[in-house]
Amino acid sequence: MTTIDWDAAAGSFDEEPDHGLLDPAVRDAWAGRLESWLPATRGDVLDLGCGTGSLSLLAAGQGHRVTAVDRSPKMAELARAKLAGTGAEVLVGDAGLPPVGERAFDVILARHVVWLLPDPAAALAHWFGLLKPGGRLVLIEGVWGGVGLSAARVTSLLAPHTERVHHEDLTGDPRLWGKEVDDERYALVARAEPPHRHTEVVDVHLILRRGPDVLLARRANTGYADGLLNMPSGHAEDGEDVREAMIREAAEEIGVVLDPDEVRVALVMQHRGPGGGARMGWFFVAEYDAEHPPRNAEPEKCSELDWFPLDALPDDMVAYCRAGLDGYRAGEHFMIHWHEDGDPIAHRPDGPSRAVALPPAAERTGRVHHIELWVPDLAGAERRWGWLLTRLGHLPYQRWADGRSWRRGESYVVVEQSPDLTAGHHDRRRPGLNHLAFHVADRATLDSLTAEAPAYGWRLLHPERHPYAGGDGHCAAYLEDEVGYEVELVVWAAPRP
């Protein structure tokens, strides 16, 4: 098969049976890429649509056993001459159904071949059947002048066979083409999972907190969910536990070095993407360190990093990521998020929720079910308590003529303006409720809440001793609203410095 490349400058197709590799600089650039895609140890490589055998020659030069296939007898003869003395075998045949019998390969390599096949899906299925367990499929494709196959399209064709697909953008490397190009050129390296019982990919996700905010990254050039926001995340590799994987991914993606003691489990979620297989996601939470702020350590995969309020998340997020953060805010610890095949990857604010919370097996007896506060002015209470509870991670739960409630986990708080109310002010010094106390994550969150509180009808008590009015080992804020209710906001494990 003769490889056809689009020459954007000429506006026509140029036949390049040598892949342009006569240029030493271009050849060296491809040799470097090929070395990163092929196994480090000697393996069996099948080069489909090999043309004159230039990529086969590079693979053989790196120590691999090469079988090359092209349907053109002329191309195959040129390849045999080029590969003479390397031990490579050159066959004449169809790339979609290569004439290799029952042989199996460590790598199948195809450059600008898939888009020319009459049935790419069938060919890819057949190629996966030719790979050894753990083998890899290296596809070099693109879209030139409106023809070809996009990375997203080829990734979708690979989805029934594997979820381990690595995408590399080749457009931005002019050394590969001998010139600057501006069309879509890429490589996909897909791994064949060895046959075994049902397994699921294990994801790790980092909820990096900076007070009330959480860090999100915008995906770019990955071939999946590009343009959408998600948390720093990745897959656990062989031999890693999930905490090790999270620490590694944080260092690789945002340049943050986490100590194992800093990483806490927030949520475990089983997820199925639209048209894909199931995976298990571990969501970890860690606190922002001002001395070591995050940075975009993978600009080729991420177009921006930014902080967003946890209680006002943007809509342009990966649905899986958004469901995890919503569950975390609500105090959930175990969830299922199961897409239907027609669902979009992106979060839909007005779409059906696919998230289902799974209650833990802990004994419910004795746990707080709800707390109900009677208030003289429902509108004012909704403003004061709605702000506070929402900022503390509760979600709006119930709404009726005389009351409102906000829920976190299995417990909720009610404010109600009952017609049976006998007084217009709450005296916390009389027998009955004195105050409610809530955890907050850190000192930065406490300071933020204390600064915002007056605008929502709360005043700070004991300002002269704040934030240690409860003693040197107790960092907290004491707030009182306009009708006498008191809340205490306690920083988790934060003694006086």
N, C-alpha and C positions, 0 to 999 in steps of 0.2 A: 504494500500500500504506500503510495506516495503521500508524504505529509504536505498539507496545504496550509500556508500561512497567509494571513491578511496583511498586506502592505498598505498601511493607512496613508502614507504619502502619495503612493501611486494610485490608490483607489481601486486596486484590483488584486486578484489572487496571484501570488507568485509561487511556483513550485520550488520547494527547497528540499530535495531528497537528502541533503546532508544536514538538515536542521540548522543550517548556518554555522556549523561547527568547524568549518575550515579556518575561521578566524581564531588564532590561539587564545586571545583574551576571552572570547565567547566560550570556547571549549573549556578553559580553566574555570569560568564561572559555573558552567553546568557540572563540571566534575565536582566542585565544592558542594553544590546542592545535592547531587546524587549521593555523595558520601554521607550526607546527613539523613537521607531518606532510606538508604539500604542498610542491612544489618552490619554491625561492627565485625562479626565473624563471617567466614566464607559461607555463602549460601547459593541456592539454585534460583536463578533469575530468568523469567520468561518475558522477553521484550516483544510486544505485539505491535504490528504495523511498524516494523523496525526501519523501513526505508533502506538506506545504504549501510545501516549498522553503526552509526556514530555513537548513539547512547549505549548500545551493546558493547562497543569497544571500550568506553569509559568504565562500564560495570566490570568487564573482564579485566581491565587494568587495575581495578581495585580488589582483584582476587576472587571474584565470584564465577561460578559455573553458569554460563549463559546459553540459553536457547532463544533464537531469534526467529520470528515468523513474519512474513509479508506475502500478500496474495499476488504480487507482481513478480514473475520469474526474473525479470530484468533487475529489479531492486534486490532480490534475493542473491543473484549472482554477484552484484556489486558488494553486498554485505559479506559474502563468503570471502571475496578477495581482501576486503578490509580486515576481516577477523582471522585471516590465515595465521596459524601459529599460536592462537590464544586458547585453542581447545573448544571454542564456541561452536554450536551446531546451528545451522540456518535451514529453516523449513519453508516451503511454499504452502500457503494455506490462508483460510479466512481468519481474521483476528477474532471475530465473534465466536468461532468454534475452532480453535487452534488444533492442528493435528498432532496432539501430544499423547493420545491414548489415556492411560490411567496414571500418568506421572503426576507428581505433586511438586509444588514450588514454594520457596520461602517468600519470593516477591514476584508479582506480576506488574510490569511496567508498560504504560501506554501513553504516548505523547500525541495529542491532537487526533485521537482515534475515536473516542466514544461518540462525539457529536456526528460522525459520519456513518455510524452503524444504523441499519434499518430498525433494529429493536434493541436500544441500549439497555433496557431493564433486563431482558432475557440474557444478553451477553454478560452483564455484571453478575447475574445469578450464576451463570456457568463458570465465570472466572473465580468466584468465591469457592466453588466446588473444586477448583484446581489448587487451592492454597492449602499448605500444611497448617495444622493447628497453630495459632499465633502468628501466621504469615501476614503479609501486608500487600495491599493494592496501592500502587503509586500512579495516580492519574494526573496528567498535565493537560489542562484544557483552557478554554477562554471564550470570549465573545469578541469577534472582530467585525466592525462595520455592521452590527446587527445580526450576524450569523454566529452560530456556535451554541454552547450550553453554559449557562451561568453556574457559579459555584453553588448557589442555593438549589438549582434544579438537580445537579449531580448529587449533592448531599441528600436530597430527598430520595433519589434512586438508590442510594446506599443504605438508607434507613432500615429497610426490611432485613438487612444482613448484619449490620453492626451499628453501634452508637459511638464507636471509637474512631472518629474522623478528625484528623488534624488538617487545618487549612493554612496555606501559605500564599500570601499575595506576591505575585511575580512581576506585576506591572511596574513597581517602583524600583526595579533593579535593571538599569539599561545595559549592564554588562551581559545579561543573558540574551539580549536581542541585538546588540551592536548599535543601539540607538535608543533615544527616549521614545516611550510609547505611552498612550493614554487610554487604551482600551482595557478590558478586563482579562487578565492573564493570571492563572493561579495553579497551584498544585494541591491535590487532596491525597493524604496518606491514610488509608482505611485499614484497620486491623481486623483480622479474622479471629474471633474468639474460638478457643478450642472447644470441641464438643463435650458437654457435661450437663448436669441437671440444671434446672432453672437457676439463673443467677441474676443479680441486679447490680447496676452501676451504683457506686456509693459516692454521693456528692458531699462536699463540705462548703458551708456558706458562713461568712463573717459578718455579724452585726456589730460594726464598730461604732460605739456611742461617743458623742461629744455633747454631754448634757442632754438636752431634748432632741438632738439631731442624730441622724444616722448617715453613714457614708455610702454613696451609690456610685457605680461606674457605668458609663454608656458604652455598650458593645460596638465594635467596628471591625470590619474585614475578617469576620469569623465564618461567614456563611450561615449563621444561625442567629436569629433574633437581633440582627445588627440594627443599631439606632435606638434600641430599648435599654432601659436602666435595669441593673441588677446589683446585688451585693458582690464584693470580691468573693470568688468561688472557684471551685475546681473539683477534680476527681481524686479519690484516694488511689494511690498506686500500689502495685503488688508489694507486700511486706510492710506497708504502713498501717498504723492504727489511725483512726479518724482525727485524733488530736494532732498527731504528727503531720498529717496531710494538711490540716488547717494552718498550722504554723508555717509549713513550706509554702502554701499558696499565698499567704499574707506577705511573706518576704518576696516572692516572685512577682506578684501583681501590684502591690502598693508599697513595697520597700519597708514594711513594718516588721520588726523582729519581736515576736511575742515570746514571753516566758510561759512554759506550760501552766504555771500557777495563775496566769492572767486570763486563761481561756476557760470559759464556763459554758456548759451545755444549756441552750435555751429551748430547743425544740427539735423533735425528730419527725420527719414527714415522708411518707411514701407518695410518690408522684408518678403520673403517667402523662407524657406529652401527647399532643394530637398526632395520631398515626404512629406513635412510637411505643417503646417498651417501658416497663416500670423501672424506677430507680429509687434509691433510699437517700434522703437528704438529712444531714446533720447540720443544724444551725447553731453556731457558737456566738457568744457575745464577749466583747472585750472593750476596755475603756481607752479613749484617746489619750495619748501621751504628748503634751505640748513640746517636749524636748525632741521627740522623734515623730514629726507629723507625716502622714501618708503622702506619697507622690505617685504619679503615673509611671510605673516601672515597665509597662508593656504598651507603649503608645501605638504599636502596630495592631493591637487588639482592642484598644480602649481610646475613645476620642475625648473623654473628659472624666474627671472625678469631682464630686461636689457633695456638700452636706445638705440634707433635707430634713424638715421637721418630721419626727416619727408619727405625730398625730395629724399631719397634713401631707401625706405622701403624694408624689405626682402620679398621674394616670399612665404615663408612657413607660410602663415597667413590664418586665417579663411576668406573666401571670403567676407562675410558680413562686418566684421571688416575692411578689406582692402578697400572696396568700400566706407565705411563711412569716412575713413581717406583721401582717394583720393578726395572725395567730399569736405571735410573740406579744404584741400589744395587749391582747385579750387575756394573757396569762395561760394560754394553752401550752401543753408539752408534747402531745402526740396527735398527729393529724394525718388524714388522707387527702390528696388533691389529685383527682382523676379526671383528666380531660376526655371529652368525647372527640371522635376523630375529626369532626367538622369545626371544632373550636379553634380560635386563633391562639397563637403563642402569646400575644400581647394581652395584658390585663384589660378587661372591659368593665368600666364602672357600672354600666347599666345591664350587664349580662348576668346569666345565672352563676351563682357561686358553686364552684366545684370542690370547695374545701369542707371537710367533715372533721370535727374535733372528736377525738377518742378520749373519754374520761379515764384517768388512771384507776388502778384497782384498789387504791387506798380506801380505808374505811371512812364512810361519810359521817357516821354518827359522831356528833360533837363538833363538827365543823360549822363555821358561820354560813348560814343560808342567805340571809339578807339583813340589812339594817335599814330601818324606816325612820325618817325625820319628819315631824310635822312642822310646817312653816307657815307664817302668817301671810306671806306674799309669794305666790308660786312663780310669777315672772321674775322677780328679783332673785329668788332662790335658784331658779334655772340658770340665770346668768352667772351667779357666783359658784354654785356647785357644779354646773356643767363645765365651766372653764377648768376648775380644779381637777375634777375627776377625769376629764378627757386628757388633760396634761399628764395625769398619773397613769394613763394607759387604759382606763375604762372606756367601754364603747356604749353609745346610746342603746338602750335595751327596750324599755316600755314607755308608752306615752298614752295618757288618758286625760279626761277633762280636768281632774283635780291633782294630777301627779305626773312625775317623770322618774325614770330610773336609768342607772348606768351599771353595766356589768363588766366584771373581769373574772375570767375563769368560771367557777361555779357559784360565785357570790355576787351580790349586787347591792347597790345603795339606792334607796327610794327617798325622794322629797315629795311631800303631799300637803296640799292646802285643804285639810279636812273641814267639813262644816261643823264638826264637833269640837274644833279647837276652842280652848277656854281662855287663852291669853295671847297677846300680840308680841311677846318678847320671850326669848329663851334665857333662863337664869341658870347658868351652868354650875353655880355654887349651891343650888338647892339639890336635894336628893333626886337622882335620875342620871341622865347622861351628862358627863362632865366634858369629854372631848373625844374625837376620833383621831387615831394616829395611823399614818401611812409611811411605808418605806419609800425612799427615793434612791436613785442609783449612785449618786456621787455629789460632791460639794458643788460642782459646776451646775448641776440640775437644781440643787437647792437654791443657789444664788439667783438663777434665772427665774424660778418660781417666786422667790421673795420679791424680786424687782417688778414682776408683772402683777403681783397680787393686788396692789392698791387700785389698779384700773378696773378690777372686777369686784370691788366691794369688800376687800379683806384688808385688815391692818395688822402690822407686826406688833406682837406683844414683847415686852422686855427688850426693847431695841438696844439698851445700854449693855446687855450681856449676850446679845446675839453673836454667833450661833451656838454658844455654849451656856445658855440659860439653864439647861438641865444638868450642868456639871461638866467638868473638863473632859470626861470620856464620852460625852453624849452630844454629837453635832446635830442640831435640829433647828427648825423654825417653828414658832408658835404663832398662829394666825387666828384672828377673830373676825367674824363677819358682822354685818350691820344689825343683826337681830340677836347677837350673843352666842352663836355657835363657835366653838373653837376646834381647830385641827392642829395636829402636830406632824410635821414632816421630818422624818428621821433618816439621816444619811447612813447607808449600810456600812457598818464597821469602820467608822471614821473618827478616831480619837483626836484630841487636840494635838496639833503638830508641836 
